[in-house]
Amino acid sequence: MPKFAYVVKDASGKTFSGTDEANDQATLVTRLHQHGYFVINVQSLAKVSAKKNDGKAKRAAFSHQKVTLDDLLTFCRQLGTMLNTGVTLLRSLDIIAMQVDSKQFHDILVNVKRSVEEGNSLSGSLGKHPKIFSKLWVSLVEVGEASGNLPMVLEKLAFYLEQQSAFKSSLVSAMIYPIILLFVAVAAIIFFALVIGPRFKTLFESFEVDLPLITRVLLDIFDFIKSKFLVLIGIMGGILFLIKKYMETPIGKRQVEVLLFSLPKFGYVFKTIVVERFTSQMSILVDSGVPILYALDITQRMIDNKICEDVIGDIKKDVREGKLIAQTMTNSGFFPPMAVQMILVGEETGELGKMLRSVAEYYQNYVQTFMKRFGTIFEPVMLIVMGGTIGIIVIAMFLPIFSIANMGQ
């Protein structure tokens, strides 16, 4: 009967290694699972020497360098599926590393596998790459390892990533056409200022005609843009750079958030996006078995909103004192009443994760609908503005031409 070497972890996270006989690798993996172990690696002793050459296998060329959300989603799905079918952790990481399209992600997975081989947990190995695997990733994987339900937790995480990817894609899609229209309008004005305007000015000067006021003003504006074009670009770039740096400071970020939240109609939408982020992250954490206080702590660090961070900090204090989450959410005035009431029902019925997920889905739909309507309204408005602007320019340029034509009669 073939003999295998194995590496496993028990419920406390302690690593064990040993050898055992079995008909095949799958039989041994099933036996170890039945004994309550989390299987890290199983390999035939007869093939250990050949295993050393696995890392030298050639793979297809990478399609991109950096790690994308799709790369993370694919990794999550594949790892959960392979672990669920009995493939060992090390073998799963090895297979996925040979298939990823990102060069950076391939190198990271190789390092993660090496770290696991050295006896570290998967969550700890992922945590060594915080720019790729967020605290949410690490915490959920840690819970999955401790509970022995890592495939299930990875499935929940993949579903969360898919939702967030679809949500972001819908927002981007809704804004692409309006942004293109705005870019075209600005490009048209710059083209008139740098190319068309100077030619008309030369023509008018050669005929020495009195120009209408609108034409003189427009030509002066074009002259200013052309003569100061690089200076204007530099000033705009400098202003944007200073604003970006200021927004990276805690005070600046908070003041920008206050400004955004105070905008008519759009302020509510910006706040809704933050609420959606809070409820979606909390739902995946709570559903995966993460304790409430720990889930709040993770969400507070990932929410990327200073105002909401303070509110979550207050919620954590009250939860430690035995109060309900919904109670502090009501007192904060930050969360919409509907969200608070649904979360309250979830706490009272023991279905907090389900209610958080429902709230997140509701606000995702709300934001998507608003952005679609905004795009629908913005497009004709932008077309009218573009047509009006270009129409004014055309009229201003051709009025003197009519005067020149009359002079020749």
Order of alpha helices (4+ residues) and beta strands (2+ residues): beta-beta-alpha-beta-alpha-alpha-alpha-alpha-alpha-alpha-alpha-alpha-alpha-alpha-alpha-alpha-alpha-alpha-alpha-alpha-alpha
